[in-house]
Amino acid sequence: MSTNAVRVSCRRRADASLPPSPAVSLSRDRLLALQKTHRQADAARVLGISLTAIKNACRKLGLGSWPYSRVSAPAE
């Protein structure tokens, strides 16, 4: 059974004086769109969640591994 959306809650911060981060709701379509335009670490940063959280969300939604992207060296 595959779900269409996953809710990712951020961990509590060590510094209790800071407000907690809001939970992020991720849909399968949103993650597929991010896979086309961002590297996995950049997508996690854009969403405001950790890399581990985005990997777990992909697994729960039944998505395969994030596409590999190679950064090409600048032409001289």
Biopython code that builds the backbone (N, CA, C, O; Angstrom):
import numpy as np
from Bio.PDB.StructureBuilder import StructureBuilder

atoms = [
    (1, "MET", "N", (0.840, -1.175, 0.000)),
    (1, "MET", "CA", (0.000, 0.000, 0.000)),
    (1, "MET", "C", (0.884, 1.237, 0.000)),
    (1, "MET", "O", (1.765, 1.367, 0.850)),
    (2, "SER", "N", (0.667, 2.123, -0.917)),
    (2, "SER", "CA", (1.449, 3.339, -1.040)),
    (2, "SER", "C", (0.588, 4.540, -0.669)),
    (2, "SER", "O", (-0.564, 4.642, -1.092)),
    (3, "THR", "N", (1.151, 5.445, 0.121)),
    (3, "THR", "CA", (0.425, 6.645, 0.505)),
    (3, "THR", "C", (0.774, 7.783, -0.446)),
    (3, "THR", "O", (1.753, 7.695, -1.188)),
    (4, "ASN", "N", (-0.010, 8.836, -0.427)),
    (4, "ASN", "CA", (0.241, 9.966, -1.312)),
    (4, "ASN", "C", (0.987, 11.097, -0.636)),
    (4, "ASN", "O", (1.554, 11.949, -1.319)),
    (5, "ALA", "N", (1.002, 11.130, 0.693)),
    (5, "ALA", "CA", (1.686, 12.201, 1.409)),
    (5, "ALA", "C", (2.249, 11.684, 2.729)),
    (5, "ALA", "O", (1.718, 10.747, 3.326)),
    (6, "VAL", "N", (3.322, 12.308, 3.162)),
    (6, "VAL", "CA", (3.980, 11.953, 4.417)),
    (6, "VAL", "C", (4.217, 13.243, 5.188)),
    (6, "VAL", "O", (4.592, 14.259, 4.604)),
    (7, "ARG", "N", (4.001, 13.206, 6.484)),
    (7, "ARG", "CA", (4.247, 14.367, 7.346)),
    (7, "ARG", "C", (5.559, 14.136, 8.085)),
    (7, "ARG", "O", (5.726, 13.129, 8.773)),
    (8, "VAL", "N", (6.486, 15.078, 7.937)),
    (8, "VAL", "CA", (7.795, 14.985, 8.569)),
    (8, "VAL", "C", (7.849, 16.003, 9.699)),
    (8, "VAL", "O", (7.724, 17.207, 9.475)),
    (9, "SER", "N", (8.038, 15.503, 10.914)),
    (9, "SER", "CA", (8.173, 16.382, 12.081)),
    (9, "SER", "C", (9.641, 16.561, 12.397)),
    (9, "SER", "O", (10.413, 15.602, 12.380)),
    (10, "CYS", "N", (10.020, 17.779, 12.684)),
    (10, "CYS", "CA", (11.406, 18.065, 13.020)),
    (10, "CYS", "C", (11.664, 17.692, 14.476)),
    (10, "CYS", "O", (10.763, 17.734, 15.314)),
    (11, "ARG", "N", (12.908, 17.329, 14.760)),
    (11, "ARG", "CA", (13.275, 17.010, 16.130)),
    (11, "ARG", "C", (13.288, 18.262, 16.983)),
    (11, "ARG", "O", (13.453, 19.374, 16.482)),
    (12, "ARG", "N", (13.112, 18.063, 18.287)),
    (12, "ARG", "CA", (13.189, 19.191, 19.204)),
    (12, "ARG", "C", (14.613, 19.721, 19.210)),
    (12, "ARG", "O", (15.573, 18.954, 19.127)),
    (13, "ARG", "N", (14.739, 21.022, 19.308)),
    (13, "ARG", "CA", (16.053, 21.646, 19.334)),
    (13, "ARG", "C", (16.646, 21.558, 20.729)),
    (13, "ARG", "O", (15.919, 21.554, 21.722)),
    (14, "ALA", "N", (17.965, 21.488, 20.800)),
    (14, "ALA", "CA", (18.653, 21.428, 22.087)),
    (14, "ALA", "C", (18.461, 22.735, 22.858)),
    (14, "ALA", "O", (18.370, 22.730, 24.085)),
    (15, "ASP", "N", (18.400, 23.840, 22.140)),
    (15, "ASP", "CA", (18.199, 25.135, 22.766)),
    (15, "ASP", "C", (16.696, 25.378, 22.905)),
    (15, "ASP", "O", (16.015, 25.681, 21.925)),
    (16, "ALA", "N", (16.190, 25.245, 24.120)),
    (16, "ALA", "CA", (14.751, 25.346, 24.362)),
    (16, "ALA", "C", (14.216, 26.757, 24.141)),
    (16, "ALA", "O", (13.004, 26.945, 24.028)),
    (17, "SER", "N", (15.094, 27.745, 24.079)),
    (17, "SER", "CA", (14.615, 29.113, 23.879)),
    (17, "SER", "C", (14.188, 29.376, 22.433)),
    (17, "SER", "O", (13.463, 30.335, 22.165)),
    (18, "LEU", "N", (14.636, 28.527, 21.498)),
    (18, "LEU", "CA", (14.247, 28.689, 20.094)),
    (18, "LEU", "C", (12.896, 28.034, 19.849)),
    (18, "LEU", "O", (12.605, 26.991, 20.434)),
    (19, "PRO", "N", (12.069, 28.622, 19.000)),
    (19, "PRO", "CA", (10.764, 28.016, 18.712)),
    (19, "PRO", "C", (10.939, 26.725, 17.899)),
    (19, "PRO", "O", (11.889, 26.605, 17.126)),
    (20, "PRO", "N", (10.032, 25.770, 18.072)),
    (20, "PRO", "CA", (10.142, 24.527, 17.306)),
    (20, "PRO", "C", (9.872, 24.760, 15.824)),
    (20, "PRO", "O", (9.083, 25.633, 15.460)),
    (21, "SER", "N", (10.520, 23.987, 14.982)),
    (21, "SER", "CA", (10.293, 24.083, 13.535)),
    (21, "SER", "C", (8.955, 23.442, 13.199)),
    (21, "SER", "O", (8.583, 22.440, 13.809)),
    (22, "PRO", "N", (8.230, 24.002, 12.243)),
    (22, "PRO", "CA", (6.943, 23.410, 11.875)),
    (22, "PRO", "C", (7.132, 22.089, 11.120)),
    (22, "PRO", "O", (8.155, 21.869, 10.472)),
    (23, "ALA", "N", (6.130, 21.225, 11.219)),
    (23, "ALA", "CA", (6.163, 19.963, 10.490)),
    (23, "ALA", "C", (5.979, 20.249, 8.998)),
    (23, "ALA", "O", (5.331, 21.225, 8.620)),
    (24, "VAL", "N", (6.550, 19.396, 8.164)),
    (24, "VAL", "CA", (6.485, 19.562, 6.718)),
    (24, "VAL", "C", (5.691, 18.401, 6.134)),
    (24, "VAL", "O", (5.963, 17.243, 6.451)),
    (25, "SER", "N", (4.717, 18.698, 5.288)),
    (25, "SER", "CA", (3.948, 17.675, 4.602)),
    (25, "SER", "C", (4.507, 17.521, 3.188)),
    (25, "SER", "O", (4.557, 18.481, 2.420)),
    (26, "LEU", "N", (4.924, 16.305, 2.859)),
    (26, "LEU", "CA", (5.529, 16.040, 1.553)),
    (26, "LEU", "C", (4.646, 15.109, 0.741)),
    (26, "LEU", "O", (4.276, 14.030, 1.202)),
    (27, "SER", "N", (4.316, 15.529, -0.456)),
    (27, "SER", "CA", (3.549, 14.663, -1.349)),
    (27, "SER", "C", (4.495, 13.989, -2.334)),
    (27, "SER", "O", (5.617, 14.442, -2.557)),
    (28, "ARG", "N", (4.024, 12.923, -2.903)),
    (28, "ARG", "CA", (4.807, 12.184, -3.901)),
    (28, "ARG", "C", (5.139, 13.088, -5.097)),
    (28, "ARG", "O", (6.258, 13.068, -5.609)),
    (29, "ASP", "N", (4.148, 13.883, -5.536)),
    (29, "ASP", "CA", (4.356, 14.773, -6.681)),
    (29, "ASP", "C", (5.406, 15.841, -6.394)),
    (29, "ASP", "O", (6.218, 16.176, -7.257)),
    (30, "ARG", "N", (5.380, 16.369, -5.174)),
    (30, "ARG", "CA", (6.351, 17.410, -4.810)),
    (30, "ARG", "C", (7.775, 16.854, -4.812)),
    (30, "ARG", "O", (8.702, 17.511, -5.286)),
    (31, "LEU", "N", (7.945, 15.640, -4.280)),
    (31, "LEU", "CA", (9.276, 15.039, -4.266)),
    (31, "LEU", "C", (9.744, 14.688, -5.673)),
    (31, "LEU", "O", (10.925, 14.839, -5.987)),
    (32, "LEU", "N", (8.836, 14.223, -6.520)),
    (32, "LEU", "CA", (9.215, 13.915, -7.904)),
    (32, "LEU", "C", (9.654, 15.180, -8.641)),
    (32, "LEU", "O", (10.594, 15.148, -9.435)),
    (33, "ALA", "N", (8.967, 16.296, -8.374)),
    (33, "ALA", "CA", (9.355, 17.563, -9.008)),
    (33, "ALA", "C", (10.732, 18.012, -8.511)),
    (33, "ALA", "O", (11.547, 18.501, -9.294)),
    (34, "LEU", "N", (10.986, 17.848, -7.221)),
    (34, "LEU", "CA", (12.288, 18.233, -6.664)),
    (34, "LEU", "C", (13.412, 17.353, -7.203)),
    (34, "LEU", "O", (14.542, 17.813, -7.367)),
    (35, "GLN", "N", (13.101, 16.086, -7.477)),
    (35, "GLN", "CA", (14.126, 15.180, -8.019)),
    (35, "GLN", "C", (14.630, 15.664, -9.374)),
    (35, "GLN", "O", (15.787, 15.434, -9.726)),
    (36, "LYS", "N", (13.776, 16.323, -10.124)),
    (36, "LYS", "CA", (14.162, 16.786, -11.459)),
    (36, "LYS", "C", (15.012, 18.045, -11.428)),
    (36, "LYS", "O", (15.770, 18.309, -12.362)),
    (37, "THR", "N", (14.890, 18.831, -10.348)),
    (37, "THR", "CA", (15.545, 20.130, -10.341)),
    (37, "THR", "C", (16.635, 20.304, -9.285)),
    (37, "THR", "O", (17.442, 21.227, -9.387)),
    (38, "HIS", "N", (16.674, 19.440, -8.279)),
    (38, "HIS", "CA", (17.623, 19.626, -7.183)),
    (38, "HIS", "C", (18.374, 18.336, -6.867)),
    (38, "HIS", "O", (17.882, 17.231, -7.096)),
    (39, "ARG", "N", (19.568, 18.510, -6.340)),
    (39, "ARG", "CA", (20.270, 17.378, -5.751)),
    (39, "ARG", "C", (19.572, 17.075, -4.432)),
    (39, "ARG", "O", (18.855, 17.927, -3.906)),
    (40, "GLN", "N", (19.769, 15.884, -3.892)),
    (40, "GLN", "CA", (19.034, 15.470, -2.700)),
    (40, "GLN", "C", (19.325, 16.366, -1.493)),
    (40, "GLN", "O", (18.401, 16.756, -0.780)),
    (41, "ALA", "N", (20.575, 16.690, -1.261)),
    (41, "ALA", "CA", (20.926, 17.549, -0.123)),
    (41, "ALA", "C", (20.342, 18.952, -0.293)),
    (41, "ALA", "O", (19.908, 19.564, 0.683)),
    (42, "ASP", "N", (20.330, 19.461, -1.524)),
    (42, "ASP", "CA", (19.761, 20.787, -1.785)),
    (42, "ASP", "C", (18.241, 20.783, -1.590)),
    (42, "ASP", "O", (17.676, 21.752, -1.081)),
    (43, "ALA", "N", (17.590, 19.706, -1.990)),
    (43, "ALA", "CA", (16.142, 19.593, -1.810)),
    (43, "ALA", "C", (15.788, 19.561, -0.328)),
    (43, "ALA", "O", (14.806, 20.174, 0.089)),
    (44, "ALA", "N", (16.579, 18.852, 0.466)),
    (44, "ALA", "CA", (16.344, 18.812, 1.910)),
    (44, "ALA", "C", (16.500, 20.203, 2.510)),
    (44, "ALA", "O", (15.724, 20.601, 3.378)),
    (45, "ARG", "N", (17.500, 20.937, 2.049)),
    (45, "ARG", "CA", (17.727, 22.298, 2.552)),
    (45, "ARG", "C", (16.564, 23.216, 2.171)),
    (45, "ARG", "O", (16.128, 24.032, 2.982)),
    (46, "VAL", "N", (16.064, 23.086, 0.948)),
    (46, "VAL", "CA", (14.934, 23.906, 0.488)),
    (46, "VAL", "C", (13.688, 23.620, 1.340)),
    (46, "VAL", "O", (12.941, 24.535, 1.688)),
    (47, "LEU", "N", (13.477, 22.349, 1.667)),
    (47, "LEU", "CA", (12.305, 21.970, 2.457)),
    (47, "LEU", "C", (12.478, 22.252, 3.945)),
    (47, "LEU", "O", (11.499, 22.268, 4.691)),
    (48, "GLY", "N", (13.713, 22.475, 4.379)),
    (48, "GLY", "CA", (13.970, 22.739, 5.787)),
    (48, "GLY", "C", (13.992, 21.495, 6.652)),
    (48, "GLY", "O", (13.690, 21.555, 7.844)),
    (49, "ILE", "N", (14.353, 20.353, 6.046)),
    (49, "ILE", "CA", (14.441, 19.098, 6.794)),
    (49, "ILE", "C", (15.814, 18.485, 6.561)),
    (49, "ILE", "O", (16.571, 18.939, 5.703)),
    (50, "SER", "N", (16.125, 17.456, 7.327)),
    (50, "SER", "CA", (17.433, 16.813, 7.190)),
    (50, "SER", "C", (17.455, 15.872, 5.989)),
    (50, "SER", "O", (16.413, 15.492, 5.456)),
    (51, "LEU", "N", (18.645, 15.515, 5.587)),
    (51, "LEU", "CA", (18.818, 14.580, 4.479)),
    (51, "LEU", "C", (18.218, 13.218, 4.835)),
    (51, "LEU", "O", (17.594, 12.573, 3.993)),
    (52, "THR", "N", (18.406, 12.790, 6.070)),
    (52, "THR", "CA", (17.838, 11.516, 6.518)),
    (52, "THR", "C", (16.318, 11.551, 6.453)),
    (52, "THR", "O", (15.694, 10.562, 6.066)),
    (53, "ALA", "N", (15.714, 12.671, 6.825)),
    (53, "ALA", "CA", (14.254, 12.787, 6.795)),
    (53, "ALA", "C", (13.715, 12.696, 5.369)),
    (53, "ALA", "O", (12.679, 12.074, 5.134)),
    (54, "ILE", "N", (14.413, 13.310, 4.422)),
    (54, "ILE", "CA", (13.942, 13.247, 3.032)),
    (54, "ILE", "C", (14.103, 11.829, 2.475)),
    (54, "ILE", "O", (13.272, 11.375, 1.689)),
    (55, "LYS", "N", (15.158, 11.134, 2.875)),
    (55, "LYS", "CA", (15.341, 9.746, 2.438)),
    (55, "LYS", "C", (14.239, 8.851, 2.995)),
    (55, "LYS", "O", (13.702, 8.005, 2.278)),
    (56, "ASN", "N", (13.899, 9.035, 4.272)),
    (56, "ASN", "CA", (12.829, 8.241, 4.885)),
    (56, "ASN", "C", (11.482, 8.542, 4.233)),
    (56, "ASN", "O", (10.681, 7.630, 4.030)),
    (57, "ALA", "N", (11.225, 9.798, 3.906)),
    (57, "ALA", "CA", (9.971, 10.162, 3.241)),
    (57, "ALA", "C", (9.881, 9.491, 1.872)),
    (57, "ALA", "O", (8.818, 9.002, 1.491)),
    (58, "CYS", "N", (10.986, 9.464, 1.134)),
    (58, "CYS", "CA", (10.993, 8.810, -0.178)),
    (58, "CYS", "C", (10.687, 7.327, -0.046)),
    (58, "CYS", "O", (9.934, 6.772, -0.847)),
    (59, "ARG", "N", (11.265, 6.687, 0.957)),
    (59, "ARG", "CA", (11.002, 5.256, 1.169)),
    (59, "ARG", "C", (9.528, 5.019, 1.501)),
    (59, "ARG", "O", (8.914, 4.092, 0.973)),
    (60, "LYS", "N", (8.962, 5.854, 2.374)),
    (60, "LYS", "CA", (7.560, 5.692, 2.764)),
    (60, "LYS", "C", (6.613, 5.904, 1.597)),
    (60, "LYS", "O", (5.550, 5.285, 1.538)),
    (61, "LEU", "N", (6.990, 6.775, 0.666)),
    (61, "LEU", "CA", (6.150, 7.053, -0.502)),
    (61, "LEU", "C", (6.406, 6.090, -1.653)),
    (61, "LEU", "O", (5.754, 6.179, -2.693)),
    (62, "GLY", "N", (7.347, 5.172, -1.475)),
    (62, "GLY", "CA", (7.618, 4.173, -2.497)),
    (62, "GLY", "C", (8.448, 4.679, -3.661)),
    (62, "GLY", "O", (8.434, 4.088, -4.741)),
    (63, "LEU", "N", (9.178, 5.778, -3.447)),
    (63, "LEU", "CA", (10.039, 6.310, -4.503)),
    (63, "LEU", "C", (11.384, 5.596, -4.472)),
    (63, "LEU", "O", (11.864, 5.194, -3.412)),
    (64, "GLY", "N", (11.972, 5.448, -5.624)),
    (64, "GLY", "CA", (13.291, 4.838, -5.709)),
    (64, "GLY", "C", (14.355, 5.792, -5.213)),
    (64, "GLY", "O", (14.051, 6.832, -4.629)),
    (65, "SER", "N", (15.575, 5.441, -5.444)),
    (65, "SER", "CA", (16.664, 6.302, -4.997)),
    (65, "SER", "C", (16.682, 7.598, -5.808)),
    (65, "SER", "O", (16.193, 7.652, -6.936)),
    (66, "TRP", "N", (17.251, 8.627, -5.213)),
    (66, "TRP", "CA", (17.336, 9.935, -5.846)),
    (66, "TRP", "C", (18.254, 9.820, -7.058)),
    (66, "TRP", "O", (19.292, 9.166, -6.961)),
    (67, "PRO", "N", (17.920, 10.419, -8.182)),
    (67, "PRO", "CA", (18.774, 10.322, -9.366)),
    (67, "PRO", "C", (20.166, 10.885, -9.111)),
    (67, "PRO", "O", (20.323, 11.913, -8.452)),
    (68, "TYR", "N", (21.146, 10.217, -9.627)),
    (68, "TYR", "CA", (22.529, 10.650, -9.479)),
    (68, "TYR", "C", (22.768, 11.853, -10.367)),
    (68, "TYR", "O", (22.349, 11.860, -11.524)),
    (69, "SER", "N", (23.430, 12.861, -9.850)),
    (69, "SER", "CA", (23.776, 14.011, -10.683)),
    (69, "SER", "C", (25.268, 14.266, -10.592)),
    (69, "SER", "O", (25.840, 14.302, -9.502)),
    (70, "ARG", "N", (25.870, 14.435, -11.707)),
    (70, "ARG", "CA", (27.302, 14.690, -11.764)),
    (70, "ARG", "C", (27.506, 16.166, -12.068)),
    (70, "ARG", "O", (26.915, 16.708, -13.002)),
    (71, "VAL", "N", (28.335, 16.797, -11.280)),
    (71, "VAL", "CA", (28.645, 18.197, -11.503)),
    (71, "VAL", "C", (29.823, 18.240, -12.451)),
    (71, "VAL", "O", (30.899, 17.725, -12.147)),
    (72, "SER", "N", (29.616, 18.852, -13.593)),
    (72, "SER", "CA", (30.690, 18.900, -14.580)),
    (72, "SER", "C", (31.668, 20.011, -14.250)),
    (72, "SER", "O", (31.290, 21.051, -13.710)),
    (73, "ALA", "N", (32.928, 19.780, -14.580)),
    (73, "ALA", "CA", (33.962, 20.775, -14.337)),
    (73, "ALA", "C", (33.824, 21.909, -15.350)),
    (73, "ALA", "O", (33.455, 21.664, -16.498)),
    (74, "PRO", "N", (34.111, 23.131, -14.948)),
    (74, "PRO", "CA", (34.001, 24.241, -15.896)),
    (74, "PRO", "C", (35.017, 24.093, -17.040)),
    (74, "PRO", "O", (36.149, 23.655, -16.834)),
    (75, "ALA", "N", (34.592, 24.461, -18.219)),
    (75, "ALA", "CA", (35.471, 24.366, -19.394)),
    (75, "ALA", "C", (36.547, 25.441, -19.319)),
    (75, "ALA", "O", (36.284, 26.579, -18.931)),
    (76, "GLU", "N", (37.737, 25.068, -19.690)),
    (76, "GLU", "CA", (38.853, 26.031, -19.644)),
    (76, "GLU", "C", (39.050, 26.702, -20.972)),
    (76, "GLU", "O", (39.942, 27.538, -21.115)),
]
sb = StructureBuilder()
sb.init_structure("model")
sb.init_model(0)
sb.init_chain("A")
sb.init_seg("    ")
for serial, (resi, resn, name, xyz) in enumerate(atoms, 1):
    if name == "N":
        sb.init_residue(resn, " ", resi, " ")
    sb.init_atom(name, np.array(xyz, "f"), 0.0, 1.0, " ", f" {name:<3s}", serial, name[0])
structure = sb.get_structure()
